[in-house]
Amino acid sequence: QVAVALKEGRVTPTELCQRCLSLIKSTKFLNAYITVAEETALKQAEASEERYKKGQPLGVLDGIPVAVKDNFNTAGIETTCASNMLRGYISPYNATVVQKLLDQGAVLLGKTNLDEFAMGSGSTDGVFGPVRNPWSYSRQYKKKSVPESHSEDKEPDWVITGGSSGGSAAAVSSFTCFAALGSDTGGSTRNPAAHCGVVGLKPTYGLISRHGLIPLVNSMDVPGILTRCVDDAAVVLGSLAGHDPKDSTTIQDNFKPFELPNLTDVSKLSVGIPKEYHAPGLSSEILAIWSKAADLFENAGAKVVEVSLPHTRYSIVCYHVLCTAEVASNMARFDGLEYGHRSDMNESTESMYAATRREGFNDVVRGRILSGNYFLLKQNYEKYFIKAQKVRRLIANDFVKVFRSGVDVLLTPTTLSDAAPYMEFIKEDNRTRSAQDDILTQAANMAGLPAINVPTALSERGLPVGLQFIGHSFQEQQLLTVAKWFEKQVQFPMIQLEEVKRHDHGVFQHQKSASFS
Amino acid sequence: QKVSVEVLEHLEHLALVDFRDAEGVERLQKAIQFADQLHEVNTDGVEPMDSVLEDRCLYLREDDVTEGNCTKELLENAKEKVEEYFVAPPGNIPLPKLGERETFLQGS
């Protein structure tokens, strides 16, 4: 809708940019952004305006404000990964996906907050503080009365965004941008998408370039897309997907951007319901929503079948080993010599490295590095690392079997419950939380399959609940078509932000356009 | 079984990252315990999987120089440099042995 408005001249890119920038300022308490690139954004908006005046926009994304998670390299803009290790690090180059967005004329508003180095499921463990879920401030959220509320924190009931791309999800959910990039290694895009009520797409591994995305687990990382509706996700996907000579793990097949058809007949569709996703800890609310969704498909004529992915419950353990192992390797590059934080310790190379890393990494990161090194020790390699790789194959095969039997998409919950209040979330440590929260999203990363979170309904507390669709490898078109049909059926309510309403009402009206396509 | 102090030191040395306190060690113990669940799975005859794209050929480009000469930009982020060199403190000096280092591991 916004792209059409830009084309017709009803609003100009600079106006749009300025409104987003001021909205970012008024929603600062959400802590969604680490860096706001005000000057460059305005310049990009002005350039875009020139193009629209000449009637030569670069494409649908020209002039559209976007945000990027702070683990993507952005030339000239600080990239921190929410860690002390990279504070002050100004990237000398743009990640391929960032470059692609800029080449399409998108306006980069800033870098969003995350868990340190994308490790976590709450966006609470970064050095810049936790991100607050915009729904905490919505009219729809029913605050629980907290008897022992501390007086320093005015809103002790605010809920987390989920992680680790919480900043991006919050930014999209609070209308400060129209699309945001996240990353997804264990569910890091879909988890916050579910908690913040936005669409979170994890593309097939190998479809979108990882060049410039600071790596966590090279064999599972993918850039994720967060938008307010499925059509928008398809548009962004269209501009980002495709082979990149700078990333050898991108496939060489030709990618053709697609428009999503308006599906009306689902009678030829086969939806699989994996019974193992009825995991321990799944809230009865979400179970009910999941069942309702399955019924929805059945009543519309689709074939809904129960399927089994027997190794589901081992995916978290497998992930734990493979992730820590790859992390141990990937974090080795941070030694203070070429970039990033450097300790003052100067006695020897090794002691400088050790001190730099002690000062730069938080407990979560260090814990994972140490665990990873343990699993990679000669005496443990076969027992843990190779074993995990074998289990990985079993998990991937589970999916292959199910898809080969005729199932088109799988329908599962995305999270075990709605967003938890921050005060409760921090009672357990990061690893425990990640292990609990990633359980439903992790397997898709293990198998490299595309998956998408579609906001479905509000919980009893008035918070978003999303459902996940998992599709065949490289069949994003089919996956998104089904997701779009589902989105239309459920009519997820729009967030009613109280704080923002006090702001210029006219501004809010424009921001309210859910989609930009 | 608990991880021995030798292994803990070895890990700290390999990773160049410290456990910092008993909590750090406890975290490792729990991580190992968690990972032990893997042994419940029967993986006889299963090949380890390195990549989900294993059935495809990796892309290799021609060995031509297409970019480079960005020394200045690359050096900008380094804290200590001299001309076009990154400066490191002297190497070949091993980390102080456990006895000389202040580490809580001494107590365990």
Interface residues (C-beta under 8 A of the other chain):
Chain A: Y89 I90 P92 Y205 G206 S219 H243 P245 S248 T249 T250 I251 Q252 H311 Y314 V317 C318 H320 V321 T324 A328 D335 G336 L337 E338 Y339 G340 R342 M345 N346 E347 S348 T349 E350 S351 M352 Y353 A354 R357 R358 F361 D363 R366 G367 I369 L370 S371 N373 Y374 F375 L377 K383 Y384 I386 K387 A388 Q389 K390 V391 R392 R393 L394 A396 D429 R431 A435 A447 G448 S473
Chain B: V3 V7 H10 L11 E12 L14 A15 L16 V17 D18 F19 R20 G24 R27 L28 K30 A31 I32 F34 A35 Q37 L38 H39 E40 V41 T43 V46 E47 P48 M49 D50 S51 V52 L53 R56 L58 Y59 L60 R61 C70 E73 L74 E76 N77 A78 K79 E80 F86 A88 P89 P90 G91 N92 I93 P94 L95 P96
